[in-house]
Amino acid sequence: MTTRTTVAIAGGGPAGTACAVALGRLGIPVTLVEMSTGSGNPLGESLASSATPLFHALGVFAAVMATHPLPCHGNRSSWGGEALEEHDFLRDPHGPGWHLDRPAFNAALLGAAAAAGADCRLGTRVRSVQRDGSGWRISLAGPAGAETLLAELVVDAAGRPARIARLLGAVRVAFDRLVGAVATLEPRAAPLRDSFTLVEARPEGWWYSALLPDGRLAAAFFTDPDLLAARAAWTAAGWTALLDDSGGTRERVVAGGYVLANLPSIAPAGNTCLQPAAGDGWLAVGDAAAAYDPLSSHGIGSALAGGRNAAAAIALHLAGDPAALPAYADRIAAGYARYLKLWLTYYAQERRWPEAPFWRRRQAHPDGEW
């Protein structure tokens, strides 16, 4: 079977769905292809309050609130010193941040994309992308079998691998090799009511933890893959030993009687950027275009904003503006360069372990070269 669309989006995460919502509201036909069936990763994610205006701009605020996110009232960090510093959101004009049930959140965004007119193909994989005249011939494999999708423009929104963009000639450039050992913990006592996120620097890397809406705790240890800590973090025993060596992170785990609910999973978390982020008849968005260290809190909020920006560039391109896609790629590159300078500045604040490889690597490159 062969179908036609104007824009084909590969990837149904926040960036891809935000792009689909924005395009659909402009009346531009969109087909969104997502390999998963909507169950997603069980781990949650925290959003800064600045995401709330984006929810309203995309018209998804009610749908997101229907997933019952847990309000996040601030952040605590032990960074550059042992003492915990606290930043609350009481005076934030946008209100609290949010701890998400990520599968429910993803499903809400997919529903919003469908409501905006997108043809959402779940459980469907992109097998190949080939030029077809001035457009694209995309081979799909889904629940109904093989099919062909013809599109004028292709969007790679399928995350860090950026497989489609790289097939079309783009290059993925990594600035560092940070990985996260991520796990969920279940309470054996009354769950914590402390909805602050916690970041804690350690000699081998740093910890992040936050409550999930169902009372579980999400925790991740970030380090470099060649360090002993990373190899230890692959196992439950090694991950727990690293946790026991922490301060505030261990204290909140003990306070809630939390125990590991699953083996830690290792995921790439470093800074990477696609060069270029757009080309003739295609662009990348979200992590496919530029992926950031989780310390930056650039995750979902940036993905939503990036999806809207990509839709605006696509609309201009389809209207005949030849500079729209090159300008989009230039903005991605410039924004990533600005971000790296801020990222290096933040890591430079932690000076307690100057000889530790993890910190030395991040403090030896003031010019932004890794």
HELIX and SHEET records of a PDB file:
HELIX    1   1 PRO A   14  ARG A   25  1                                  12    
HELIX    2   2 ALA A   51  LEU A   58  1                                   8    
HELIX    3   3 PHE A   61  MET A   65  1                                   5    
HELIX    4   4 ARG A  102  ALA A  115  1                                  14    
HELIX    5   5 ARG A  163  LEU A  167  1                                   5    
HELIX    6   6 LEU A  228  ALA A  233  1                                   6    
HELIX    7   7 ALA A  236  ASP A  244  1                                   9    
HELIX    8   8 GLY A  248  ALA A  255  1                                   8    
HELIX    9   9 GLY A  286  ALA A  288  5                                   3    
HELIX   10  10 PRO A  294  SER A  296  5                                   3    
HELIX   11  11 ILE A  300  LEU A  318  1                                  19    
HELIX   12  12 ALA A  324  ALA A  348  1                                  25    
HELIX   13  13 PRO A  357  GLN A  363  1                                   7    
SHEET    1   A 4 THR A   2  ARG A   4  0                                        
SHEET    2   A 4 GLY A 145  ALA A 151  1                                        
SHEET    3   A 4 GLY A 135  GLY A 142 -1                                        
SHEET    4   A 4 ARG A 125  ASP A 132 -1                                        
SHEET    1   B 6 ASP A 119  LEU A 122  0                                        
SHEET    2   B 6 VAL A  30  GLU A  34  1                                        
SHEET    3   B 6 VAL A   7  ALA A  10  1                                        
SHEET    4   B 6 LEU A 153  ASP A 156  1                                        
SHEET    5   B 6 TRP A 282  ALA A 284  1                                        
SHEET    6   B 6 ALA A 278  GLY A 279 -1                                        
SHEET    1   C 3 GLU A  45  LEU A  47  0                                        
SHEET    2   C 3 GLY A  97  LEU A 100 -1                                        
SHEET    3   C 3 LEU A  70  CYS A  72 -1                                        
SHEET    1   D 7 GLU A  85  ASP A  88  0                                        
SHEET    2   D 7 GLY A  74  SER A  78 -1                                        
SHEET    3   D 7 THR A 197  ARG A 202  1                                        
SHEET    4   D 7 GLY A 205  LEU A 211 -1                                        
SHEET    5   D 7 LEU A 217  THR A 223 -1                                        
SHEET    6   D 7 VAL A 179  PRO A 187 -1                                        
SHEET    7   D 7 TYR A 258  LEU A 260 -1                                        
SHEET    1   E 7 GLU A  85  ASP A  88  0                                        
SHEET    2   E 7 GLY A  74  SER A  78 -1                                        
SHEET    3   E 7 THR A 197  ARG A 202  1                                        
SHEET    4   E 7 GLY A 205  LEU A 211 -1                                        
SHEET    5   E 7 LEU A 217  THR A 223 -1                                        
SHEET    6   E 7 VAL A 179  PRO A 187 -1                                        
SHEET    7   E 7 SER A 265  PRO A 268 -1                                        
SHEET    1   F 3 VAL A 171  ALA A 174  0                                        
SHEET    2   F 3 THR A 272  GLN A 275 -1                                        
SHEET    3   F 3 ALA A 290  ALA A 291 -1                                        
END                                                                             
